[in-house]
Amino acid sequence: MNSKVRAFTLLELVIAMVIAAVLAVFALPSWHAQVARSHRVDAASALYRAAQYVETSAEKSAGSLPVGLDQAPAFGTPVYRLRVIGADDTNGGYSVEARPVETGPMREDACGTFVIDATGLRKNQGTGGAAMANTDECWSTR
């Protein structure tokens, strides 16, 4: 009885592994960038919702927001925590900030903390409150 065993050769396995490695090298960074972009969009939309809430509420003082408006995304594991900052000389009455969670995936993001104030001014702050230069890129939904 003559039985032939069919299997992959070593060369075929190496070629398949090289193709998988090349795909991983190009796909993973793109995937990570897309995930970061979606987290930024979540933060921006949460800030708009929170600012709308503050505008319509009777009390515009500093403090926490109600459940569902206090984090981004609104449900599930928070990536950003939102809070209202009281009036000062430049914010028109209040500011709302979305700060990355310290143990979350955006903790070292270049966009840092998202801030929107009562005048509609959008900005990003790095550590220590330093203004960021790439605000338009951070708030972009494209």
N, C-alpha and C positions, 0 to 999 in steps of 0.2 A: 504494500500500500504506500503510495507516494502522497504525502500531505505537505502542502506548502504553508508556511506560516507567514501571514501578512502583518507587517508592522511598519512604522515610520523609521526611516534611516536617521542616523545622527545628523546628517546634513540637512534633512528636512526639518528636524526639530530646531536646529540652530537658526535656520532661516525664519521659521515661525517666531522664535524668540526675538530675533533682531527686528522683525516687523512690529511685534508687540511693544518692544522698547522704544522704537521710533515714534509710534503712535502715542505712547505714554509721555514722551518728552515734549511733544507738541500739544497734546490734549489737556494734560493736568494743569499747566499754568493758565491756559485759557479758561478752564473750568473754575479754577480758584478765583480768577478775575471776575467771572460772571457771578459767582456766589457773593463776592464782596460788593459788586455793583447792586445786586438785589437787596443786600442788607442796607446799603446806603439809601436806596429808594424807599425801603420800609421806614427808615429813620426820618426821611424828609416828609413822607406822607403822615407819619405819626405826629410830627411837629405841626403840620398844617391842621390836623384834627384837634390837637391840644390847643393851638392858638385860637381856633374857632370856638372851642369850649370856653376858654378864658374870656374871649370877647363877649360871649353871650351870658356868662355867669355874672352874678351881682358882685362877687368878691374877686378882685384881681390882685390879690396879695401873693407873696411868695409862699411856696409850700408844695405839697404833693398834689397830684392829680387823681381823679377817681380811677378805680380798677378798670383796666381796658385802655385807658389813655396814658397810663404811667409807664408803659414799656413798648418797645417795638421789637418784634411783631406783637400785636395786641394779645395774642393767645400763644401758649406754648412757652418754650424757654426764651427768656429775654436776651436780646443781643445789645439793646440800648435801654437805658433808664431815662425817663423824662421827668423834668421838674420845672416849676415856674419860679422865675427869679423876679423879685419885686422891682419897683420903679427906681430908676436912677436918672442922671442928667441926659443920657443919650438914647435910651431905649423906648421912649414914648409912652411909658406906663408899665410895661412888663416885658420880660423875655421868657422864652421857653427853650430849654436846652435838652439835647439828647446825647447823653454821655455813654460811651461804650462800657459794657460790663467788664469788670477787671479780669474775670476768668473767661470771657467770651472770645469768639473768633475775631472780633474787630478791635481788640484791645491795643494792637500795635498798628492800626490802620493809619495811613498818611493823612486822612481827612480829619481825624481826631473827633472832637465834640462838635455837633451841629447846633447852631443857635439861630433862632428867628425872634425878632422883637415886634412890638406893636406897630412900628412904622413899616413893617414888611422887609426890613433889612435881613438878609441871610448871610451868615458867615460861619466859618469853622475856626475852632480854637485848638491849638496843640496843648501840650502839657504846660501848666503854669499860666494858662490864659493867653498865650501868644497867638496872634492872628496868623492864619494860614494863607498862602498865596493862591492856591488852586481851588478857590471856592466854587467857581463855575463848573469845574470838572467834578467836584464832589457832589453837587446838587443836580447834575445832569442825569436824565433818565434814559439817555441813549446808550 
